[in-house]
Amino acid sequence: MQLTLQLTAPDPARRLANGGTVFVRHRWARRYILRVLDDGRLRVTLPRWGSKKEATAFVEQSGAWIAKQLLRHESRPAVVHPDEPALRKRAARELPAQLLALADTHAITLTRISIRNQRSRWGACSARGSITLNWRLILVPPFVREYVMIHELMHRRELNHSKRFWKHVAAACPRHHEARAWLLSDGQRLFTGQEMC
């Protein structure tokens, strides 16, 4: 579900009105989540039980946070990759081998590995054991890349974001908090004009 809504928020959050707000319902979300996308729009994730009315109220109550994120967003220009085709070939060559090595270490079986140009996430894991990774992982620090791969591998044990899932992640990746923080700050710049998840 994606809807566009014009915001009536104070400056500088008012600037979001040009791009609007995207509402996305996510079955695993447990709360309302806000994210300023690289193209300047606001993404609002609704839990399965959420309503557009409550989501809109949440946006209006979060004006100060939105303004702060917009200022941070404007101070971090997106990174342009002049040699993207070569980077994507390198990612296709190197990332599957790294993922398979980690899967072997944790005794996890996979059915398929794909390297794609995902525009809203770093990776994904299906219920059938297929893992998709974003080619941009070739550009991140090794400890961040390892975290993303372990995150997806642990979905083979828990296909959700429950407390049990995060215990698996923490046990396999001691620097997961640091890696997540990097993805939310520096990682956003790797998505030229696109959102990051």
C-alpha positions in Angstrom: 0.0 0.0 0.0 1.5 3.4 -1.0 -0.4 6.6 -0.7 0.8 10.2 -1.0 -0.2 12.9 1.5 0.7 16.6 1.5 2.1 17.7 4.9 1.2 20.8 6.7 4.2 20.9 9.1 6.3 23.9 10.2 9.6 24.8 8.4 11.9 23.1 7.6 9.7 20.0 7.7 7.3 21.9 5.4 9.7 21.2 2.6 8.5 17.6 2.6 5.2 18.9 1.1 7.0 19.1 -2.3 7.6 15.4 -2.3 4.8 14.3 -0.1 4.7 11.3 2.2 4.6 7.7 1.3 2.6 5.3 3.5 3.6 1.7 3.4 1.9 -1.1 5.4 4.3 -3.8 6.6 3.0 -7.0 8.1 6.0 -7.4 10.5 6.1 -3.8 11.8 5.1 -3.5 15.4 4.9 0.3 15.5 4.7 3.3 13.2 8.2 4.1 11.7 9.3 7.3 10.0 12.2 7.7 7.6 13.3 10.6 5.4 14.2 9.1 2.0 17.1 10.2 -0.1 14.7 11.9 -2.6 13.3 14.1 0.2 10.0 12.3 0.8 8.9 10.9 4.1 8.2 7.2 4.4 5.8 6.1 7.1 5.6 2.4 7.8 2.3 1.3 9.3 1.9 -2.0 11.3 -0.7 -4.4 10.0 -3.2 -3.1 12.6 -2.4 0.6 12.0 -4.6 3.2 10.4 -3.8 6.1 8.1 -5.4 8.5 10.6 -3.1 7.4 13.4 -0.1 7.4 11.1 -0.9 11.0 10.0 -1.2 12.1 13.7 2.1 10.4 14.4 3.7 12.4 11.5 2.3 15.7 12.8 3.6 14.9 16.4 7.1 14.2 14.9 7.7 17.6 13.3 10.8 18.3 15.3 12.4 14.9 14.5 11.5 15.3 10.8 13.1 18.7 10.7 16.3 17.4 12.3 16.4 14.5 9.8 15.9 16.8 6.9 18.8 19.0 8.0 21.0 15.9 8.4 19.9 14.7 5.0 20.8 18.0 3.3 24.3 17.9 4.8 25.1 14.5 3.4 25.1 14.5 -0.4 24.5 11.2 -2.1 27.6 9.4 -3.4 27.8 8.9 -7.2 29.4 5.8 -8.5 31.1 6.5 -11.8 32.3 2.9 -12.2 29.0 1.3 -11.2 29.1 -1.5 -13.8 32.5 -2.7 -12.6 31.4 -2.5 -9.0 28.3 -4.6 -9.7 30.4 -7.2 -11.5 32.8 -7.3 -8.5 29.8 -7.6 -6.1 28.4 -10.5 -8.1 31.8 -12.2 -8.0 32.7 -11.6 -4.3 29.5 -11.4 -2.2 28.1 -14.9 -2.9 31.3 -16.5 -1.8 31.4 -14.4 1.4 27.8 -15.3 2.2 28.3 -19.0 1.6 31.4 -19.0 3.9 29.3 -17.4 6.7 26.4 -19.8 6.0 28.8 -22.7 6.4 30.2 -21.3 9.6 26.7 -21.1 11.1 25.5 -24.4 9.6 22.8 -22.7 7.6 21.7 -23.9 4.2 20.7 -21.7 1.3 18.8 -22.5 -1.8 19.8 -19.5 -3.9 21.9 -16.3 -3.7 21.1 -13.2 -5.9 22.9 -9.9 -6.2 20.6 -7.1 -7.2 20.1 -3.3 -7.4 17.7 -3.1 -4.5 16.3 0.3 -4.0 14.9 0.0 -0.5 16.9 -2.6 1.4 20.4 -4.0 1.8 19.2 -7.6 1.7 16.3 -10.0 1.9 15.6 -13.6 2.8 12.7 -15.7 1.6 10.9 -18.5 3.5 12.4 -20.9 0.9 16.0 -20.0 1.8 16.8 -17.6 -1.0 18.9 -14.6 0.0 19.2 -11.4 -2.1 22.0 -8.9 -1.4 22.4 -5.4 -2.6 25.4 -4.9 -4.8 26.3 -1.7 -2.8 27.5 -4.0 0.0 30.8 -4.1 -1.9 31.2 -0.5 -0.9 30.6 -0.8 2.9 33.2 -1.6 5.6 33.7 -5.3 6.0 32.1 -5.4 9.5 29.0 -3.8 8.1 28.8 -6.2 5.2 29.2 -9.1 7.6 26.4 -7.8 9.7 24.0 -7.5 6.8 24.8 -11.1 5.7 24.4 -12.5 9.2 21.1 -10.6 9.6 19.8 -12.3 6.5 21.2 -15.7 7.4 19.6 -15.5 10.9 16.2 -15.2 9.1 16.7 -18.8 8.1 16.3 -19.5 11.8 13.6 -16.9 12.6 11.8 -15.3 9.7 10.8 -12.3 11.7 12.4 -9.6 13.9 11.5 -11.1 17.2 13.6 -11.0 20.4 14.8 -14.5 19.5 15.9 -13.3 16.1 17.9 -10.5 17.5 19.5 -12.9 20.0 20.7 -15.0 17.1 22.1 -11.9 15.4 23.9 -10.7 18.6 25.5 -14.1 19.2 26.8 -14.3 15.6 27.7 -10.6 15.2 29.0 -8.8 18.3 29.3 -5.4 16.3 25.7 -5.5 15.1 24.7 -2.3 16.9 27.7 -0.4 15.4 27.0 -1.8 12.0 23.3 -0.8 12.1 24.3 2.7 13.2 26.7 3.0 10.2 23.9 1.9 7.8 21.5 4.5 9.2 24.1 7.3 8.8 26.8 6.8 6.3 25.0 4.0 4.5 22.2 6.3 3.2 24.7 8.2 1.0 25.3 5.0 -1.1 21.7 5.2 -2.3 21.8 7.9 -4.9 18.3 9.4 -4.9 16.8 6.3 -3.4 15.7 5.2 0.0 17.6 2.9 2.3 16.3 0.2 4.6 
